[in-house]
Amino acid sequence: MRRRSILWAAAALSLLGAASSAVGDPPPRPSVHYTVSIDAAIEHLDARVCFDGRPPRRLGPGVDAAARALITATDDEGRPLRFEDGRIDLSGLGDDACMRYRLDLPAAARASRFAGHLGGEMVSSQGAWLWRDRAAVPRGGGTIRFETPPNVVVTTPWRVRRDGSQHLGTAAFRRPGFVAFGHRAPRVVERRGVRARLVRLGEGWTIGDDALEAWLGEAIDGIAAVQGRFPVDDLVVILVPTVGSGMGFGMVRRGGGYSAIYMVGRESTPEALRESWVTWHELSHLQLPALPQRDAWLYEGLATYYQEVIPARLGIQSREAAWGELVDGFARGARSRGTGDLGEDATSMMRTGGFQRVYWAGTAFALEADVTLRQRGSSLDDAIRRAAPRWRNDFDVWTSDRVCAAWDAPLDASVLRPLRDRFVTQRGFPATAALLRRLGVHERDGHVSLVPAELGPTRDGIMAARPSSP
């Protein structure tokens, strides 16, 4: 049985015309406007920033370490602006003023986690180069327009406006997203309610664009089958090359739009990508809204549950293998001792390294929730499908309590909120052995078999294929 590390957040990425999404002008009126130019070598970024009304007192990067990437900062007439403590002083500018700054783009990228520059292409969080007022989010968000030479393409997760600029919602200033600076236009995959743009960075890949598009299409179909359509309307997927074969790391971000990054070996085959749990885990995060760190057990647990369920439904792995991974994960979670209740351990997870405890306790919640709902003639899939329109394309932060209340709303009783309350306040790993026995999931000497049992039909229904809507 394969062993998997859940220390994804500790991995470091070493790599490395604008492309946008649906047209529309969201209110209220944006109050800061960026025009960004990139040179042909993707080495320098020049930004002109114009403010509606009074400018902020200071402008700086969302990532403190990116301050060292600044080359120049001036007003719109070219007069230097003071730069101290990692911020540009704008106190001398009048109302409706503009200013300019120039950055060493690779240096800015190096300051950001999960970003890098290699071979003339780059992926980065916007916080490294989209300098902003750190004291407050701009009223109404902002707009951005890219000016690039013909051989440079900037792919962002932000929606395009009628005037051709892109809308920077308030989430673009609050949360990181992934932006690609490259030399290829993205491949567009439209199906199951989503417009996905696939960007492959770097050279030397053995897998072709058509095979990558087929991989993403199957991934979209598998995720969409949970709720009958893909969870969001627009998505950017960026593939970062690494050595060897397979997929070693992935991450989804919601910084004003939805973006996902995957570290993929240049020698990967289509089979290696579709068989990787990372494919399914990361995109499964989109089934839920943004949640606070205290509720990491829910968003990581749900994704870990579906990373096994979806490949079994698609025939990528056997049902026995899927149940075996769940059994093995529960055992590892039980061996990982927490220091508090589940909510407390989730809050401190990045500091303590208690990933196994948090992820697999959340997975145990997902399994128990699914079984409980199926005994009532429903399922976790159905609960997600009914509630998802409430948070689709919504960047607000929810809570696990609010999500479970939304799941309970169509039922004739409160089912998942009490289950959530029990799990989140529990110290120690939740018991799973009795439920697995009732499901007929039998483990002996590391081998899992499926045997007749009271909840055998429920067990088989969890892994049964479910069609997605076109």
C-alpha positions in Angstrom: 0.0 0.0 0.0 1.5 3.3 -1.0 2.5 5.9 1.6 1.8 9.5 0.9 3.2 12.7 2.5 0.7 15.4 3.4 3.4 18.0 3.9 2.5 19.8 0.7 2.6 23.3 2.1 6.3 22.8 3.0 7.3 22.0 -0.6 9.1 24.8 -2.5 8.6 25.5 -6.1 11.8 25.9 -8.1 11.2 26.8 -11.7 10.7 28.7 -13.4 -1.4 39.5 -24.4 -3.1 38.7 -21.0 -5.7 35.9 -20.7 -8.9 36.4 -18.7 -12.4 35.2 -18.1 -16.1 36.1 -18.4 -17.0 39.7 -19.5 -18.7 42.0 -17.1 -18.4 45.1 -15.0 -19.0 44.2 -11.3 -20.0 47.1 -9.0 -19.0 49.2 -7.2 -16.7 51.3 -9.2 -13.0 50.4 -8.8 -10.8 53.1 -7.3 -7.3 52.2 -8.3 -6.1 51.5 -11.8 -2.9 49.7 -12.9 -1.2 49.7 -16.3 1.5 47.1 -16.3 4.2 46.6 -19.0 6.4 43.5 -19.2 9.6 43.4 -21.3 10.3 40.6 -23.8 12.7 38.8 -21.5 10.2 38.9 -18.6 12.9 40.6 -16.5 11.3 43.9 -15.7 7.8 45.1 -14.7 6.8 48.8 -15.2 3.6 49.9 -13.5 1.6 53.1 -13.7 -0.9 53.4 -10.9 -3.7 55.9 -10.9 -6.0 56.7 -8.0 -9.6 57.9 -8.0 -9.6 60.6 -5.2 -7.0 60.7 -2.5 -4.1 58.3 -2.9 -3.1 56.1 0.0 -0.2 57.4 2.1 2.1 54.6 1.2 2.3 51.8 -1.4 4.1 48.5 -1.0 4.1 44.8 -1.9 1.8 42.3 -0.4 5.0 40.2 0.3 7.4 42.2 2.5 10.5 40.6 1.1 9.6 41.8 -2.4 10.4 45.3 -1.4 14.0 44.7 -2.4 12.9 44.2 -6.0 12.1 47.9 -6.5 14.3 49.7 -9.0 12.6 53.1 -9.3 9.5 54.9 -8.0 8.4 58.3 -9.3 5.4 60.5 -9.7 3.8 60.7 -13.1 6.2 63.4 -14.2 9.3 61.4 -13.3 10.2 63.0 -10.0 11.5 60.4 -7.5 9.4 59.4 -4.6 10.8 58.5 -1.2 11.2 54.9 -0.4 11.7 53.7 3.2 10.8 50.7 5.3 9.8 48.8 2.2 7.1 51.3 1.2 6.8 54.1 -1.4 5.7 57.4 0.2 2.8 58.9 -1.6 1.9 61.6 0.9 2.9 64.4 -1.5 0.6 63.3 -4.3 -2.7 65.2 -4.8 -6.2 63.9 -5.6 -6.6 61.7 -8.7 -2.8 61.4 -9.0 -0.8 58.8 -10.8 2.6 57.3 -10.0 5.0 54.8 -11.5 7.3 52.1 -10.2 9.7 49.6 -11.8 10.6 46.2 -10.4 13.1 43.5 -11.0 10.5 40.8 -11.8 12.6 37.7 -11.0 13.7 39.3 -7.7 10.1 40.0 -6.8 9.1 36.4 -7.6 11.9 35.0 -5.5 10.4 36.8 -2.5 7.1 35.0 -2.8 6.4 31.4 -1.7 5.5 29.0 -4.5 6.9 31.2 -7.2 9.9 31.3 -9.4 11.6 32.2 -12.6 13.4 29.9 -15.1 14.1 29.9 -18.7 12.5 33.3 -19.4 9.1 32.3 -17.9 7.6 32.9 -14.5 4.8 32.1 -12.1 4.2 34.3 -9.1 1.7 35.5 -6.6 0.4 39.0 -7.5 1.4 40.1 -4.0 5.0 40.3 -5.1 4.5 42.8 -7.9 1.0 44.3 -7.5 2.0 47.0 -5.0 -0.9 48.3 -3.0 -2.1 50.2 0.1 -1.2 47.7 2.9 -3.5 49.6 5.3 -6.8 49.1 3.5 -8.3 47.3 0.5 -9.2 49.8 -2.3 -12.8 50.8 -2.4 -14.5 48.8 -5.2 -11.2 46.9 -5.9 -9.3 48.0 -9.0 -8.5 47.4 -12.6 -5.4 46.2 -14.4 -4.3 46.3 -18.0 -1.2 44.5 -19.3 0.9 45.8 -22.2 3.3 43.1 -23.5 5.4 42.4 -26.6 4.0 39.8 -29.0 6.0 37.0 -27.5 4.8 37.5 -23.9 1.5 36.2 -22.5 0.3 37.1 -19.0 -2.4 34.6 -17.8 -4.4 35.8 -14.7 -7.4 34.4 -12.9 -9.2 37.8 -13.1 -12.3 38.6 -15.1 -12.1 40.9 -18.2 -14.1 44.1 -18.3 -15.9 45.5 -21.3 -13.1 48.0 -21.9 -10.5 45.2 -22.0 -9.0 45.8 -18.6 -9.2 43.1 -15.9 -11.2 43.5 -12.7 -9.2 43.2 -9.4 -11.9 42.3 -6.9 -11.2 42.9 -3.2 -10.1 39.3 -2.9 -7.2 40.1 -5.3 -5.8 42.4 -2.6 -6.6 40.1 0.4 -5.5 36.7 -0.9 -2.7 35.4 -3.2 -3.4 34.0 -6.6 -1.2 32.5 -9.3 -0.3 34.5 -12.4 1.8 33.1 -15.2 4.2 35.2 -17.4 5.2 33.0 -20.4 5.5 32.7 -24.1 2.5 30.5 -25.0 -1.1 31.3 -25.0 -3.1 29.0 -22.7 -5.1 26.1 -24.0 -8.7 26.6 -23.3 -10.9 23.7 -22.1 -14.6 24.5 -21.8 -16.8 21.8 -20.3 -19.1 21.0 -17.4 -19.8 24.6 -16.7 -16.2 25.8 -16.5 -13.8 27.7 -18.8 -10.4 26.4 -17.8 -7.2 27.9 -19.2 -4.2 25.5 -19.1 -0.7 27.0 -19.1 2.5 24.9 -19.5 5.7 26.7 -18.5 9.2 25.8 -19.5 10.7 23.5 -22.2 11.7 19.9 -22.6 8.3 18.3 -21.9 7.8 14.8 -23.4 4.0 15.0 -23.0 2.2 17.1 -25.6 -0.5 19.8 -25.3 -3.3 17.5 -26.5 -2.5 14.9 -23.9 -2.4 17.6 -21.2 -5.7 18.9 -22.4 -7.2 15.4 -22.2 -5.9 15.0 -18.6 -7.5 18.3 -17.6 -10.7 17.4 -19.3 -11.0 14.1 -17.4 -10.1 15.9 -14.2 -12.9 18.4 -14.8 -15.4 15.6 -15.5 -14.4 13.7 -12.4 -14.8 16.7 -10.1 -18.0 17.9 -11.9 -19.7 14.5 -11.2 -19.8 15.3 -7.5 -22.3 18.2 -7.9 -23.4 17.8 -11.5 -21.2 20.6 -12.8 -17.7 22.0 -12.1 -17.7 24.0 -8.9 -16.5 27.3 -10.4 -17.1 29.1 -13.7 -13.5 30.0 -14.5 -10.1 28.5 -13.6 -6.4 28.9 -14.5 -4.3 25.8 -14.3 -0.5 26.3 -14.4 1.9 23.4 -14.9 5.4 24.0 -13.5 8.2 21.6 -14.8 10.3 19.5 -12.5 12.6 16.6 -13.1 11.4 13.0 -13.7 7.8 11.9 -13.9 4.7 12.3 -11.9 3.0 15.1 -10.0 4.7 16.1 -6.7 2.8 19.1 -5.5 -0.3 21.2 -6.1 -2.1 24.2 -4.7 -5.4 26.1 -5.3 -5.7 29.8 -4.7 -8.6 32.3 -4.7 -6.9 35.7 -5.0 -9.7 37.4 -7.0 -10.2 34.4 -9.2 -9.5 30.7 -9.1 -6.1 29.4 -10.0 -4.2 26.1 -9.5 -0.6 25.2 -9.8 0.9 21.7 -10.2 4.5 20.7 -10.2 4.8 18.1 -12.9 7.8 16.1 -14.1 8.8 16.9 -17.7 8.9 13.1 -18.5 5.4 12.5 -17.2 3.0 10.3 -19.1 -0.8 10.8 -19.2 -1.2 7.8 -17.0 1.1 9.3 -14.3 -0.9 12.4 -14.2 -4.4 10.8 -14.0 -3.2 8.4 -11.4 -1.8 11.1 -9.2 -3.9 11.9 -6.1 -2.7 15.5 -6.4 -4.8 16.0 -9.5 -8.0 15.2 -7.6 -7.1 16.6 -4.2 -6.4 20.1 -5.4 -9.5 20.6 -7.6 -11.7 19.1 -4.9 -10.9 22.1 -2.7 -13.2 24.1 -5.1 -16.2 22.1 -3.9 -16.2 24.4 -0.8 -15.9 28.1 -0.2 -12.9 29.7 1.4 -12.6 28.7 5.1 -10.5 30.0 7.9 -7.4 28.1 9.2 -9.4 26.7 12.2 -11.6 24.9 9.7 -8.7 23.4 7.7 -9.8 20.0 8.9 -13.0 20.3 6.7 -11.5 21.7 3.5 -8.5 19.3 3.6 -10.5 16.4 4.8 -13.1 16.7 2.1 -10.4 17.0 -0.6 -8.6 14.0 0.9 -11.8 11.9 0.8 -12.6 12.7 -2.8 -9.0 12.2 -3.9 -9.7 8.5 -3.3 -13.4 8.3 -4.2 -13.3 10.1 -7.6 -10.5 7.9 -9.1 -12.4 4.8 -8.0 -15.6 6.1 -9.7 -13.6 6.7 -12.9 -12.0 3.3 -12.8 -8.5 4.8 -12.4 -8.0 2.8 -9.2 -10.0 -0.2 -7.8 -12.5 0.2 -5.0 -10.3 -2.0 -2.8 -7.4 0.3 -3.5 -9.4 3.4 -2.6 -10.7 1.9 0.6 -7.2 0.7 1.4 -5.8 4.3 1.1 -8.6 5.5 3.4 -7.8 2.8 6.0 -4.1 3.5 5.8 -4.7 7.2 6.2 -6.9 6.8 9.2 -4.1 4.7 10.8 -1.5 7.4 10.2 -3.9 10.0 11.5 -4.5 8.1 14.7 -0.7 7.8 15.2 -0.3 11.6 14.9 -1.0 13.1 18.3 -2.6 16.4 18.5 -2.2 19.0 21.2 -5.8 20.1 21.5 -9.2 19.6 19.9 -9.5 19.4 16.1 -10.2 23.1 15.7 -7.2 24.0 17.8 -4.9 21.5 16.0 -6.1 22.9 12.6 -5.3 26.4 13.7 -1.7 25.5 14.8 -1.1 22.9 12.0 1.4 25.0 10.0 3.4 25.6 13.1 3.3 22.1 14.7 3.3 20.0 11.5 0.2 18.1 12.6 -1.0 17.6 9.1 -1.8 13.9 9.4 -4.0 14.4 12.4 -6.0 17.3 10.8 -6.3 16.0 7.3 -7.3 12.5 8.2 -9.7 13.5 11.0 -11.4 15.7 8.4 -11.5 12.7 6.0 -13.1 10.6 8.8 -15.7 13.4 9.1 -16.4 13.3 5.3 -16.8 9.5 5.4 -19.2 9.5 8.4 -21.1 12.4 6.9 -21.5 10.6 3.6 -22.6 7.3 5.2 -25.1 9.2 7.5 -26.6 11.0 4.6 -26.8 7.9 2.4 -28.8 6.2 5.2 -31.3 9.0 4.9 -31.5 8.6 1.1 -29.1 11.4 0.3 -25.3 11.6 0.1 -22.4 14.0 0.6 -22.5 14.6 -3.2 -26.1 15.7 -2.9 -25.4 18.0 0.0 -22.6 19.7 -1.9 -24.8 20.0 -5.1 -27.7 21.6 -3.2 -25.5 24.1 -1.3 -22.9 24.9 -3.9 -24.9 27.7 -5.6 -24.7 29.7 -2.4 -20.9 30.1 -2.6 -20.2 29.5 -6.3 -17.8 32.2 -7.5 -18.1 33.8 -4.1 -14.8 34.8 -2.5 -16.2 35.5 1.0 -14.8 33.4 3.9 -17.3 31.0 5.3 -17.0 28.7 8.4 -17.5 25.0 8.8 -20.6 25.6 10.9 -22.1 27.8 8.2 -21.2 25.2 5.5 -22.8 22.3 7.5 -25.9 24.5 8.2 -26.2 24.9 4.4 -25.8 21.2 3.9 -28.5 20.6 6.5 -31.0 23.1 5.1 -32.8 20.8 2.7 -33.1 18.0 5.3 -35.9 17.6 7.8 -33.4 17.5 10.7 -30.1 18.9 11.8 -27.7 16.1 10.8 -24.3 17.5 9.8 -24.0 20.4 12.3 -24.1 18.1 15.3 -21.6 15.8 13.6 -19.4 18.8 12.9 -19.7 20.0 16.6 -18.6 16.5 17.8 -15.6 16.3 15.5 -14.3 19.9 15.9 -14.3 19.7 19.8 -12.9 16.2 20.0 -9.4 15.6 21.3 -7.6 12.6 19.9 -8.4 10.9 16.6 -12.0 9.9 15.9 -12.9 6.2 16.0 -13.3 4.7 12.5 -13.0 1.0 13.1 -16.6 0.3 13.9 -17.9 2.2 10.9 -15.5 0.4 8.6 -16.7 -2.9 10.0 -20.3 -2.0 9.3 -19.3 -1.0 5.8 -17.6 -4.4 5.2 -14.1 -2.9 4.8 -11.8 -5.6 6.2 -8.1 -5.0 6.7 -5.6 -7.7 7.6 -1.8 -7.5 7.4 -2.0 -4.4 5.2 -4.4 -5.9 2.7 -8.0 -4.6 2.4 -10.9 -6.7 1.2 -14.5 -5.8 0.8 -16.9 -8.3 2.4 -20.7 -8.6 2.8 -21.8 -6.4 5.6 -24.8 -4.4 7.0 -23.7 -1.2 5.0 -22.2 -3.0 2.1 -24.6 -1.4 -0.4 -23.7 2.0 1.0 -20.0 1.3 0.7 -20.5 0.3 -2.9 -22.6 3.3 -3.6 -19.9 5.7 -2.4 -17.5 4.5 -5.1 -20.1 4.0 -7.8 -19.7 6.1 -11.0 -21.9 9.1 -11.1 -22.5 10.9 -14.4 -21.8 14.7 -14.6 -23.9 17.1 -16.6 -22.6 18.4 -19.9 
